[in-house]
C-alpha cells in the first residue's frame, strides 16, 4: 500500500513535473490503526490493529499528509495513506 504512494512521488520527481503532480488533486484511502507493543521472549513485537478507514476525494498530496500527520501525533495511533488509482 505505502509502496504505491512512494512510487508515485518518486515517479513524479523523475519526470521533472513533481510540483505539478504534488499539487494535482487525487483520491486517497486513509487507514487509522492502533499500535500495540508487546514483549514475547525478550523480543519487541509491534501490532497494528485497524480502527477505522475512510476515503477522501479531490485533495492534494500535501493535504493528505497533513491529515495523516494529525493522527500520527497521537501516541498510540498511526495513519497510513494509499493513493487510489483508477
ChimeraX commands (.cxc) that place a marker at each C-alpha (Angstrom):
marker #1 position 0.00,0.00,0.00 radius 0.5
marker #1 position 2.56,2.56,1.11 radius 0.5
marker #1 position 4.88,1.45,-1.69 radius 0.5
marker #1 position 2.44,2.69,-4.35 radius 0.5
marker #1 position 2.36,6.11,-2.70 radius 0.5
marker #1 position 6.18,6.29,-2.51 radius 0.5
marker #1 position 6.46,5.10,-6.11 radius 0.5
marker #1 position 4.03,7.83,-7.17 radius 0.5
marker #1 position 6.17,10.52,-5.54 radius 0.5
marker #1 position 9.42,9.09,-7.00 radius 0.5
marker #1 position 7.86,8.79,-10.45 radius 0.5
marker #1 position 6.70,12.39,-10.31 radius 0.5
marker #1 position 10.12,13.69,-9.28 radius 0.5
marker #1 position 11.88,11.78,-12.05 radius 0.5
marker #1 position 9.71,13.33,-14.73 radius 0.5
marker #1 position 10.63,16.83,-13.60 radius 0.5
marker #1 position 6.99,17.74,-13.07 radius 0.5
marker #1 position 6.96,16.95,-9.39 radius 0.5
marker #1 position 5.37,20.25,-8.38 radius 0.5
marker #1 position 2.51,19.74,-10.81 radius 0.5
marker #1 position 1.95,16.18,-9.60 radius 0.5
marker #1 position 2.31,17.19,-5.97 radius 0.5
marker #1 position -0.40,19.85,-6.33 radius 0.5
marker #1 position -2.63,17.70,-8.51 radius 0.5
marker #1 position -5.95,16.64,-6.96 radius 0.5
marker #1 position -6.09,12.89,-6.23 radius 0.5
marker #1 position -8.16,10.37,-4.30 radius 0.5
marker #1 position -6.73,8.77,-1.15 radius 0.5
marker #1 position -7.63,6.00,1.27 radius 0.5
marker #1 position -6.71,6.55,4.91 radius 0.5
marker #1 position -6.38,3.70,7.40 radius 0.5
marker #1 position -6.08,4.57,11.08 radius 0.5
marker #1 position -4.57,1.79,13.20 radius 0.5
marker #1 position -3.88,1.42,16.88 radius 0.5
marker #1 position -0.29,0.48,17.75 radius 0.5
marker #1 position 0.19,-2.16,20.43 radius 0.5
marker #1 position 3.70,-3.07,21.54 radius 0.5
marker #1 position 4.24,-6.29,23.48 radius 0.5
marker #1 position 7.21,-8.37,24.51 radius 0.5
marker #1 position 7.49,-12.03,23.57 radius 0.5
marker #1 position 10.59,-13.95,24.67 radius 0.5
marker #1 position 12.53,-10.71,25.23 radius 0.5
marker #1 position 11.67,-9.50,21.72 radius 0.5
marker #1 position 9.59,-6.46,20.97 radius 0.5
marker #1 position 6.51,-7.20,18.86 radius 0.5
marker #1 position 4.52,-4.36,17.28 radius 0.5
marker #1 position 0.95,-5.00,16.16 radius 0.5
marker #1 position -1.22,-2.67,14.09 radius 0.5
marker #1 position -4.94,-3.08,14.71 radius 0.5
marker #1 position -7.13,-1.21,12.18 radius 0.5
marker #1 position -9.51,1.16,13.96 radius 0.5
marker #1 position -11.14,2.96,11.04 radius 0.5
marker #1 position -10.82,3.56,7.34 radius 0.5
marker #1 position -12.06,6.42,5.19 radius 0.5
marker #1 position -11.52,7.91,1.75 radius 0.5
marker #1 position -11.18,11.49,0.61 radius 0.5
marker #1 position -11.50,12.58,-2.98 radius 0.5
marker #1 position -10.00,15.55,-4.78 radius 0.5
marker #1 position -7.25,16.53,-2.33 radius 0.5
marker #1 position -3.57,17.22,-2.90 radius 0.5
marker #1 position -0.67,15.15,-1.57 radius 0.5
marker #1 position 0.25,17.83,0.96 radius 0.5
marker #1 position -3.34,17.98,2.26 radius 0.5
marker #1 position -3.35,14.18,2.64 radius 0.5
marker #1 position -0.06,14.31,4.55 radius 0.5
marker #1 position -1.44,16.98,6.90 radius 0.5
marker #1 position -4.45,14.80,7.68 radius 0.5
marker #1 position -2.25,11.77,8.35 radius 0.5
marker #1 position 0.11,13.85,10.49 radius 0.5
marker #1 position -2.80,14.92,12.71 radius 0.5
marker #1 position -3.48,11.25,13.53 radius 0.5
marker #1 position 0.20,10.43,13.90 radius 0.5
marker #1 position 0.57,12.94,16.74 radius 0.5
marker #1 position -1.46,10.58,18.92 radius 0.5
marker #1 position 0.79,8.32,20.98 radius 0.5
marker #1 position -0.88,5.02,20.14 radius 0.5
marker #1 position -2.31,5.59,16.65 radius 0.5
marker #1 position -0.83,5.73,13.16 radius 0.5
marker #1 position -2.44,6.74,9.87 radius 0.5
marker #1 position -1.45,5.15,6.57 radius 0.5
marker #1 position -2.21,6.77,3.19 radius 0.5
marker #1 position -2.88,4.88,-0.02 radius 0.5
marker #1 position -3.31,6.54,-3.41 radius 0.5
marker #1 position -6.44,5.34,-5.19 radius 0.5
marker #1 position -5.54,4.56,-8.78 radius 0.5
marker #1 position -8.24,4.18,-11.38 radius 0.5
marker link #1:1,2 radius 0.2
marker link #1:2,3 radius 0.2
marker link #1:3,4 radius 0.2
marker link #1:4,5 radius 0.2
marker link #1:5,6 radius 0.2
marker link #1:6,7 radius 0.2
marker link #1:7,8 radius 0.2
marker link #1:8,9 radius 0.2
marker link #1:9,10 radius 0.2
marker link #1:10,11 radius 0.2
marker link #1:11,12 radius 0.2
marker link #1:12,13 radius 0.2
marker link #1:13,14 radius 0.2
marker link #1:14,15 radius 0.2
marker link #1:15,16 radius 0.2
marker link #1:16,17 radius 0.2
marker link #1:17,18 radius 0.2
marker link #1:18,19 radius 0.2
marker link #1:19,20 radius 0.2
marker link #1:20,21 radius 0.2
marker link #1:21,22 radius 0.2
marker link #1:22,23 radius 0.2
marker link #1:23,24 radius 0.2
marker link #1:24,25 radius 0.2
marker link #1:25,26 radius 0.2
marker link #1:26,27 radius 0.2
marker link #1:27,28 radius 0.2
marker link #1:28,29 radius 0.2
marker link #1:29,30 radius 0.2
marker link #1:30,31 radius 0.2
marker link #1:31,32 radius 0.2
marker link #1:32,33 radius 0.2
marker link #1:33,34 radius 0.2
marker link #1:34,35 radius 0.2
marker link #1:35,36 radius 0.2
marker link #1:36,37 radius 0.2
marker link #1:37,38 radius 0.2
marker link #1:38,39 radius 0.2
marker link #1:39,40 radius 0.2
marker link #1:40,41 radius 0.2
marker link #1:41,42 radius 0.2
marker link #1:42,43 radius 0.2
marker link #1:43,44 radius 0.2
marker link #1:44,45 radius 0.2
marker link #1:45,46 radius 0.2
marker link #1:46,47 radius 0.2
marker link #1:47,48 radius 0.2
marker link #1:48,49 radius 0.2
marker link #1:49,50 radius 0.2
marker link #1:50,51 radius 0.2
marker link #1:51,52 radius 0.2
marker link #1:52,53 radius 0.2
marker link #1:53,54 radius 0.2
marker link #1:54,55 radius 0.2
marker link #1:55,56 radius 0.2
marker link #1:56,57 radius 0.2
marker link #1:57,58 radius 0.2
marker link #1:58,59 radius 0.2
marker link #1:59,60 radius 0.2
marker link #1:60,61 radius 0.2
marker link #1:61,62 radius 0.2
marker link #1:62,63 radius 0.2
marker link #1:63,64 radius 0.2
marker link #1:64,65 radius 0.2
marker link #1:65,66 radius 0.2
marker link #1:66,67 radius 0.2
marker link #1:67,68 radius 0.2
marker link #1:68,69 radius 0.2
marker link #1:69,70 radius 0.2
marker link #1:70,71 radius 0.2
marker link #1:71,72 radius 0.2
marker link #1:72,73 radius 0.2
marker link #1:73,74 radius 0.2
marker link #1:74,75 radius 0.2
marker link #1:75,76 radius 0.2
marker link #1:76,77 radius 0.2
marker link #1:77,78 radius 0.2
marker link #1:78,79 radius 0.2
marker link #1:79,80 radius 0.2
marker link #1:80,81 radius 0.2
marker link #1:81,82 radius 0.2
marker link #1:82,83 radius 0.2
marker link #1:83,84 radius 0.2
marker link #1:84,85 radius 0.2
marker link #1:85,86 radius 0.2
view
